[in-house]
Amino acid sequence: MVDVVILDAETHHDLRVIEGSGSQFGENIQFAPVLATELRQLVLEYPVLFMKNPETGKFGLVVVLGAKPDENRYLEADRWQSSYIPIHFRRAPFLAVQSASDGSGSGALAIDLEHMRISRDRGTRLFDDARQPGALLAEARRLVSLAMAGVRPTERMIELFVERGLVVPWRGTEIDPGSAASLLYAIDEQALAELEQADLGDLHRGGFLQAAFLVAASRGHLSRFAVPT
């Protein structure tokens, strides 16, 4: 259950956020959405693939965190075993919503009041006694802004990859087929190598040619999920 509301100093002056990491905060998940703007950091540690929404048919960019549902092998007790944590986790429980009901307004900082991190008696305060935002809230605004700025580049990157036939069903064996593995897609490395000069130019001008190679190379990290023989 979620209860997303626009953050307001008067209404939410007593809210606190419990910091830290762990499954108690919903971080023990198999796949997490990520952004094209994070790729340089992500591909150093995580396998990055595409996931198809079975209802809309649209693709999203995800990192694989585990071989089966409710598993995050990058999380050990209350500590991430990686140098980079995706924005998806670091911005929680904050997000952006349209400030106008017709969707024409700019993104306003919102908070999920039902999130596991929200408390009124423990954790870090969002506002001080004068209703002024604290350091945690300032960092939340920064992360949500980064997330918002990364949405359109991610969508555009995937659009270009799909248009050029670079996104194909993932056929690996490292992930439990009983999970959402059937919805995973990967970069077709042969198709990437055989792209016409014009298509290569389009990807390069869009800033996504290197991204295609980075996503393709990141599949090597799937070996950490392989079952020993």
Beta strands, then each sheet from edge to edge (+ up, - down):
strand 1: 4-6
strand 2: 16-17
strand 3: 31-33
strand 4: 48-52
strand 5: 59-64
strand 6: 75-76
strand 7: 79-80
strand 8: 94-98
strand 9: 107-112
strand 10: 118-119
strand 11: 124-125
strand 12: 167-169
strand 13: 184-187
sheet 1: 1+ 9- 8+
sheet 2: 10+ 2- 11+
sheet 3: 3+ 5- 4+ 13- 12+
sheet 4: 6+ 7-
end
